[in-house]
Amino acid sequence: MNDLAALLPLVAILALFWFMVIRPQQRRQREVTALQNSIEVGQRVMMSSGIFGTVTSVTDDKARLQIAPGTEIEIARAAIAKVESPGPELGQEPGREPGDA
């Protein structure tokens, strides 16, 4: 009985480590994998290196990005860190629709 009580704090620390470190990391990895699998042609993305580009084609494990007019690069899909969400157009104030007075 005394040996079991001595192991209880160790088990509690391992459980805390699991819920605080390992589980959130697994969730983030699943989210990144889902993002990389949902890439479509025409989306503007940011690579893990910080380069922005527009997806021009997608294959199983590679994608082609247009990073400047007439300049395309081929990258690994795993290098895509995030999809840029459409923001306000240039010259438009945030929170205002075009045509608002």
N, C-alpha and C positions, 0 to 999 in steps of 0.2 A: 504494500500500500504506500509506503514511504517513497519507494522508487518511482511509482507512478506520479506522485505529487511533485517530485523533482523534475520530471519530464514535462509537466504541464506548462511552465513558463516558456520552454523551448518550442513546444508545439504552438503556443500563442504567438510567439515572435515569428515563426514560419508562416502562420496564417496571416498575420498582419502584413508581412513582406509580400505574400501572394496577392492580397487585395490592394495594396498600395503601389506595387511596382509592376509585377508580371501581368496582371489582368488588364490594367489600362494600356500597357504596351501592346498586348495582343489586340485590343480593340482598335488602337490607332493603326496597327498594321493591316487589319481587315479593312478599315476605311480607305487607306492609301491604295490597297489592291483593288477595291471596288472603284475608286476614282480612275485608276489607270486602265481598268477594263471598260470603263464607260466613255473613253475618249472617242470623239467623233470628228469627222472632217469639218473644217470651218471654225472649230473652237480655238480661242486664244488661250495658250497655256504658258506656264512658267516652268522651266526645268529646274532641277535641284541646284544647278550652277548659277541660277539667276537670269538666264537668257529667256526672253519672251519670244514667242512666235505663234504663227497660225498653222494649225494642222492641215496638211494638204493630202496626206494619205496615211492609212493605218494598215499594218499587217499583223500577224500573230504577236510578234515580240518587238517590232520596230515601228517607227512612225517617221514621217517626213514633215519638217517644219519649214515654213517660209519665215525667215527672220528679217528679211529686207526685200524690196521688190527685185525679183529675179535671182534671189539667193536662197537656196534651199539646203537644209542639212538633214542627214539621216541620223536618228537617235534611237536608243533603246527606250521602249515604253516605260521601263522602270525609272528612267531619268526624269519623268514628268512629276513635278512636286505638287502642282495645283492647277486648277482651271480658273482662269480669270473670269470673274463675274462681270456682266456688262455694267458699266458705270455711266455717269452723266456724260453727255457729249461735250466736246470742247466748247468753251464759251457759255456753257449752261450752268447756272447756279444750282448747287445741290438742293433737292427738295422742290424744285420748280419744274413744271412741264413746259416743253416748247410751245410757244404761243400764249403763255400766261402773261398778263400785263402787270 
